[in-house]
Amino acid sequence: MSEAVAIIPARGGSKGVPRKNLRRVGGIPLVARAVDAARRCPSIDRVVVSTDDPDIAAVAAEWGAEIIVRPAELAGDSASSESALLHAMAVLEERGVDVGVIAFLQATSPFIDSEALDEAVLLVRSRRRDSVFSAVETYGFLWAKAAGDAAEAVNHDAEVRPRRQDRDPHYLETGAFYVMRAAGFRASGHRFFGSIGIAEVPERTAIEIDTPSELQVARAIAPLIDVPGPVLVDAVVTDFDGVHTDDSVTVGEDGTESVVVSRSDGMGVARLREAGVPVLILSTEVNPVVTARARKLQVDVVQGLTDKSEALREWAADRGIPLSRIAYLGNDVNDLACLELVGWPVSVPEAHPLVLAAARVVLNRPGGAGAVRDLAERVLSGRAAASVHPRIATQEAQ
C-alpha cells in the first residue's frame, strides 16, 4: 500500500534569520516543531527531512524524522521547494517506498495544526481533492499600488463598503503545509494542480517566520498556543540562586551569607533520586551555602563557572546522557546558553523575560517556593505516562 509521507525541506542557509531552522520557539527548534506536528498526524506514515546541514539533520533525527541529504545545487537561495520535494521523492523510491501522498511542511511555520493537516491528507488520499493547502479566512479589504503608487482596490469595489456579515470570505495561504497526490505533483511539478482544496486553520497559528521580528512574535505567543505535555527526560540540571532560593540573600555582620530554601523542593529532589533521575546543580559563584545544600540533597554540584554550558556538556557526556534528554531549570540571563543547549529548557515564572522566551516549560511555582518540586513532579509524571504508553517515550522527548 502506498504511503502518505511528510517532507520537510530545511536547508542550512538563511539570510533573513541565520540558522533559522534551528532557532527555537517555545524552547523547541523550528525543524523539530515541524517534525513533531507531522508525527502527531495519524494519517501520515513517514516523516522525512531534506537538508544539506548536519546540525539540522541531527536534530530532526532525534525527533524521529528520516533524513535525506540534499545536494548543494538544490540548497541554494534560488532553489525551489518543488525541486527539494522531487529529489526527496526520488530518493524514497530508491529506498523502496511507494509514495502515494506528499505532505509538504514548512519549518518556518512554528504552529502547524496537526488536526487540519490530518484532514487535508485524508481529503487527498480519498481522491476528493488533488491538492490541499492551509489557509486562514479573511474578510480584509485588499489594495495594491498601481502606477505612481496610487492605491487600487483588489478584492472589492472601493465605492461599496458592505458589512462583514454581508460579504463572502477570501482565504489567505499560511504556508504551513501543502498536501498533494504524489503522481499529480510529479506530473505537474507544482504544488497546485487538479481539484484544489482549502484546509482552514486558526488565525493565531498563521505566523510564518522570515524576519527577526516575526521570530520574536512567535516566541511571545508560543505559551498561548502550545499545549503543555509530559516532561520526558533522563536528568535534571538546575541553577541555584533564584531556583532553589527566591534569589535573595541575608548577609551577617561577619559577611556570612544565608538563604531560605523549600523543604518541598528537597522532597522533589529525593523522589527524583529514588526514580533514578540524576540531578546536578550548576552555580556561577563558589558559595558554601550551595555546597551544603547539594550535600543535603545528595546531588552533584559544580561551582565557580565562567561557562556553565561547557560544564553541562561535560557532565552529560560523562554520564552518557543526551542533551536532548535533559531538563535545565534557570531564571536569569547567565542560564540562556544552557537553556539553548538542552531539549527541555525550563523557567521559573518570575524569570528574566529572555529566559521566559527561551523556555519550553514555565513552572507554576516560584524559585525558592516549590519550583524544583514542580519540575520534579512533571518529570515523574512523564516517566509514569511513558511506562504505560510506550509511544509517549519518544513523543516530545527531545
Secondary structure as the mmCIF struct_conf table of DSSP 4:
data_model
#
loop_
_struct_conf.conf_type_id
_struct_conf.id
_struct_conf.beg_label_comp_id
_struct_conf.beg_label_asym_id
_struct_conf.beg_label_seq_id
_struct_conf.end_label_comp_id
_struct_conf.end_label_asym_id
_struct_conf.end_label_seq_id
STRN STRN1 GLU A 3 PRO A 9
BEND BEND1 GLY A 12 GLY A 12
BEND BEND2 LYS A 15 VAL A 17
TURN_TY1_P TURN_TY1_P1 PRO A 18 ARG A 19
HELX_RH_3T_P HELX_RH_3T_P1 LYS A 20 LEU A 22
STRN STRN2 ARG A 24 VAL A 25
TURN_TY1_P TURN_TY1_P2 GLY A 26 GLY A 27
STRN STRN3 ILE A 28 PRO A 29
HELX_RH_AL_P HELX_RH_AL_P1 LEU A 30 ARG A 39
TURN_TY1_P TURN_TY1_P3 ARG A 40 ARG A 40
TURN_TY1_P TURN_TY1_P4 PRO A 42 SER A 43
STRN STRN4 ARG A 46 THR A 51
BEND BEND3 ASP A 52 ASP A 52
HELX_RH_AL_P HELX_RH_AL_P2 PRO A 54 GLU A 62
TURN_TY1_P TURN_TY1_P5 TRP A 63 GLY A 64
STRN STRN5 GLU A 66 VAL A 69
HELX_LH_PP_P HELX_LH_PP_P1 ARG A 70 PRO A 71
HELX_RH_3T_P HELX_RH_3T_P2 ALA A 72 LEU A 74
BEND BEND4 ALA A 75 GLY A 76
TURN_TY1_P TURN_TY1_P6 ASP A 77 SER A 78
HELX_RH_AL_P HELX_RH_AL_P3 SER A 81 GLU A 94
TURN_TY1_P TURN_TY1_P7 ARG A 95 GLY A 96
STRN STRN6 VAL A 99 LEU A 105
TURN_TY1_P TURN_TY1_P8 ALA A 107 THR A 108
BEND BEND5 PRO A 110 PRO A 110
HELX_RH_AL_P HELX_RH_AL_P4 SER A 114 ARG A 125
TURN_TY1_P TURN_TY1_P9 SER A 126 ARG A 127
BEND BEND6 ARG A 128 ARG A 128
BEND BEND7 ASP A 130 ASP A 130
STRN STRN7 SER A 131 THR A 138
HELX_LH_PP_P HELX_LH_PP_P2 GLY A 140 LEU A 142
STRN STRN8 TRP A 143 LYS A 145
HELX_RH_3T_P HELX_RH_3T_P3 ALA A 147 ASP A 149
STRN STRN9 ALA A 151 ALA A 153
BEND BEND8 VAL A 154 HIS A 156
TURN_TY1_P TURN_TY1_P10 ALA A 158 GLU A 159
HELX_RH_3T_P HELX_RH_3T_P4 ARG A 164 ASP A 166
BEND BEND9 ARG A 167 ARG A 167
STRN STRN10 HIS A 170 ARG A 181
HELX_RH_AL_P HELX_RH_AL_P5 ALA A 182 SER A 188
BEND BEND10 GLY A 189 ARG A 191
BEND BEND11 GLY A 194 SER A 195
STRN STRN11 ILE A 196 GLU A 200
HELX_RH_3T_P HELX_RH_3T_P5 GLU A 203 THR A 205
BEND BEND12 THR A 211 THR A 211
HELX_RH_AL_P HELX_RH_AL_P6 PRO A 212 ILE A 225
HELX_LH_PP_P HELX_LH_PP_P3 ASP A 226 PRO A 228
BEND BEND13 ASP A 234 ASP A 234
STRN STRN12 ALA A 235 THR A 238
BEND BEND14 PHE A 240 PHE A 240
TURN_TY1_P TURN_TY1_P11 ASP A 241 HIS A 244
BEND BEND15 THR A 245 THR A 245
BEND BEND16 ASP A 247 ASP A 247
STRN STRN13 THR A 250 VAL A 251
TURN_TY1_P TURN_TY1_P12 GLU A 253 ASP A 254
BEND BEND17 GLY A 255 GLY A 255
STRN STRN14 GLU A 257 SER A 258
HELX_RH_AL_P HELX_RH_AL_P7 ARG A 263 GLU A 274
TURN_TY1_P TURN_TY1_P13 ALA A 275 GLY A 276
STRN STRN15 VAL A 279 LEU A 282
BEND BEND18 THR A 284 GLU A 285
HELX_RH_AL_P HELX_RH_AL_P8 PRO A 288 LEU A 297
TURN_TY1_P TURN_TY1_P14 GLN A 298 GLN A 298
STRN STRN16 ASP A 300 VAL A 302
BEND BEND19 GLY A 304 GLY A 304
BEND BEND20 THR A 306 THR A 306
HELX_RH_AL_P HELX_RH_AL_P9 LYS A 308 ARG A 319
TURN_TY1_P TURN_TY1_P15 GLY A 320 GLY A 320
HELX_RH_3T_P HELX_RH_3T_P6 LEU A 323 ARG A 325
STRN STRN17 ILE A 326 GLY A 330
BEND BEND21 ASP A 332 ASP A 332
HELX_RH_3T_P HELX_RH_3T_P7 VAL A 333 ASP A 335
HELX_RH_AL_P HELX_RH_AL_P10 LEU A 336 LEU A 341
BEND BEND22 VAL A 342 GLY A 343
STRN STRN18 TRP A 344 SER A 347
TURN_TY1_P TURN_TY1_P16 PRO A 349 GLU A 350
BEND BEND23 ALA A 351 ALA A 351
HELX_RH_AL_P HELX_RH_AL_P11 PRO A 353 ALA A 358
BEND BEND24 ARG A 360 ARG A 360
STRN STRN19 VAL A 361 VAL A 362
BEND BEND25 ASN A 364 ARG A 365
HELX_LH_PP_P HELX_LH_PP_P4 PRO A 366 PRO A 366
TURN_TY1_P TURN_TY1_P17 GLY A 367 GLY A 370
HELX_RH_AL_P HELX_RH_AL_P12 ALA A 371 VAL A 388
BEND BEND26 HIS A 389 HIS A 389
HELX_RH_3T_P HELX_RH_3T_P8 PRO A 390 ALA A 393
TURN_TY1_P TURN_TY1_P18 THR A 394 GLU A 396
#
